[in-house]
Amino acid sequence: MRNRRRRFEALVHDLKPFPTIATATLNNKWYQCNLTSMPEELQEKFVQLEADNDTLVFLEQSEDKSDWIFTQIWHSLAKAVLSLFMTQTSINGWLQRGSMFVVSFQQLLKLILGPTWTTSPQWSSDSLLDLGAGDGEVTARFASAFQHVYVTEVSPTMQTLLKRRGFQLLDIDKWSSHRKYDMISCLNLLDRCDKPIELLGDIHSALNPGGLVLLALVLPFSPYVESGAADHKPQQLMPIKGRGFEDQVTSFVANVLTPAGFEVVRWSRVPYLCEGDLRQSYYWLDDSIFILRARS
């Protein structure tokens, strides 16, 4: 069965346990985007990010864990058995493996604050809702900026990890009516849920006035619903067209986000990183990441 981990492209690399400055420079290609063929409005709202310290620390830790031979063998054997009756996400939660990295807090601040980031790199808000929070690693990077942090997650094993971290877990069918939120995070969820267009509508209605959405989507677009129908196809298919990354970003904004009532504040391109295994130290996909607000 095809799963999210198998969709990660293996990096061709020969990194030592600790990445060098040259490696950090090389990894910045993950963040490059050809803006020339894109609409002027999207060109102006693009924020150039780069591999920062938090990114490199994640890669270092992934390198270290990949060398834990006996742990990796145990994980491989356990996966073979557990996959008979558990989803890949729940297996990762049970084994406490496969953590993801999307964006650091400093990178998030650059996206939120734009040009003022260099002069006033401070930002905080009242409430964050992280949809599909997984093991909470990504949520934890942002949590200190919020007074109240809420999460949702389908996987029972991941729910347990989120509760251990002290996050307030909301029902996946009731979060939109629980309260209004100052920021809603939806990272790499739209391509894994059954009704992404309906989800965007719920996000829109659950925002406080002036609230922001942090949204990431893997491109090229390839939807896969882990616990849905036998063919793993969503009931609602987002009309994303185009062959390359930039073309699909343009299509996603014009055909999905705009009709859903959102406007792009800023956006960028980042690597969606995942801890690796014995074969590879880490895996990656190309991620488009957006700060959105509801159109007035």
DAKA-V661690 format. One record per helix or strand. SS is the DSSP state (helix for helix, strand for strand). FROM is the first residue (numbers start at 0). LEN is the number of residues. Records with the same first field share a line. If there is no record, write none. Layout:
SS: FROM-LEN / FROM-LEN
//
This chain:
helix: 3-4 / 20-11 / 39-6 / 52-14 / 68-14 / 87-8 / 104-14 / 136-9 / 155-9 / 174-4 / 195-11 / 244-13
strand: 8-2 / 45-1 / 99-2 / 124-7 / 145-6 / 167-2 / 180-7 / 194-1 / 206-12 / 235-1 / 261-14 / 281-13
//
